[in-house]
Amino acid sequence: MSDEGDTFWVSLFERLIGLLLIIIGAVLLYFTATTADLGGFGLFFGVISIVLVIVGIFLLLVKPPQ
């Protein structure tokens, strides 16, 4: 397979994983903030969900080296 084809697949999987992380982080943040009574762990899971969303956005914005 050529290098150009490899770059396409890497870019595609980065974007798919980025979207998946954003969705998972948003759902986790929603359930942590609204429905779950986690006590002291609410802040912990809130921070984890925000980090997942930030990593997902980063994966969507970054461009692979050419």
Backbone torsions as a table, in degrees:
resi	resn	phi	psi	omega
1	MET	NA	144.2	-177.1
2	SER	-79.2	164.6	179.4
3	ASP	-66.4	-32.0	-179.8
4	GLU	-65.3	-40.8	177.9
5	GLY	-66.9	-37.7	177.6
6	ASP	-63.5	-41.0	179.5
7	THR	-63.8	-37.9	178.2
8	PHE	-62.0	-47.1	-177.6
9	TRP	-68.1	-38.6	178.0
10	VAL	-63.1	-44.2	179.3
11	SER	-63.5	-41.3	179.9
12	LEU	-64.1	-45.3	-179.8
13	PHE	-68.6	-33.9	175.4
14	GLU	-61.8	-43.4	-179.6
15	ARG	-68.7	-39.8	178.4
16	LEU	-65.5	-42.7	177.9
17	ILE	-66.7	-37.1	175.8
18	GLY	-61.2	-45.3	177.6
19	LEU	-63.6	-41.2	178.8
20	LEU	-62.5	-42.8	178.5
21	LEU	-65.5	-38.2	178.0
22	ILE	-64.2	-43.4	-179.6
23	ILE	-65.4	-46.4	-179.9
24	ILE	-63.7	-42.9	179.1
25	GLY	-64.1	-39.9	179.6
26	ALA	-67.5	-41.9	178.6
27	VAL	-65.7	-42.9	178.4
28	LEU	-62.0	-42.8	178.5
29	LEU	-64.4	-41.1	179.1
30	TYR	-61.3	-50.2	-178.0
31	PHE	-69.6	-31.2	177.8
32	THR	-70.0	-41.1	-174.6
33	ALA	-80.5	-31.0	-170.5
34	THR	-109.9	-43.1	-168.5
35	THR	-107.8	-27.7	-173.4
36	ALA	-92.2	138.0	173.5
37	ASP	-105.7	90.9	-172.3
38	LEU	-99.5	-3.0	-179.7
39	GLY	66.9	-125.4	-178.3
40	GLY	-72.1	-17.0	-178.9
41	PHE	-85.2	-5.6	179.8
42	GLY	-60.7	-43.8	178.3
43	LEU	-65.0	-40.8	179.5
44	PHE	-59.1	-50.4	-179.3
45	PHE	-71.2	-29.2	174.7
46	GLY	-64.4	-42.8	178.8
47	VAL	-67.0	-41.1	178.1
48	ILE	-60.9	-41.6	-179.2
49	SER	-67.7	-37.5	177.2
50	ILE	-66.3	-39.5	177.2
51	VAL	-62.8	-41.4	177.6
52	LEU	-61.1	-41.5	179.1
53	VAL	-65.6	-41.8	-179.8
54	ILE	-65.0	-42.6	178.1
55	VAL	-64.2	-39.8	177.1
56	GLY	-62.9	-42.0	177.5
57	ILE	-65.2	-40.3	177.9
58	PHE	-60.7	-43.1	179.2
59	LEU	-65.7	-30.5	177.0
60	LEU	-73.6	-32.3	-174.3
61	LEU	-89.3	-25.8	-175.4
62	VAL	-75.1	145.5	177.7
63	LYS	-110.4	136.8	-179.9
64	PRO	-68.7	152.5	178.2
65	PRO	-67.2	147.5	-177.9
66	GLN	-113.3	NA	NA
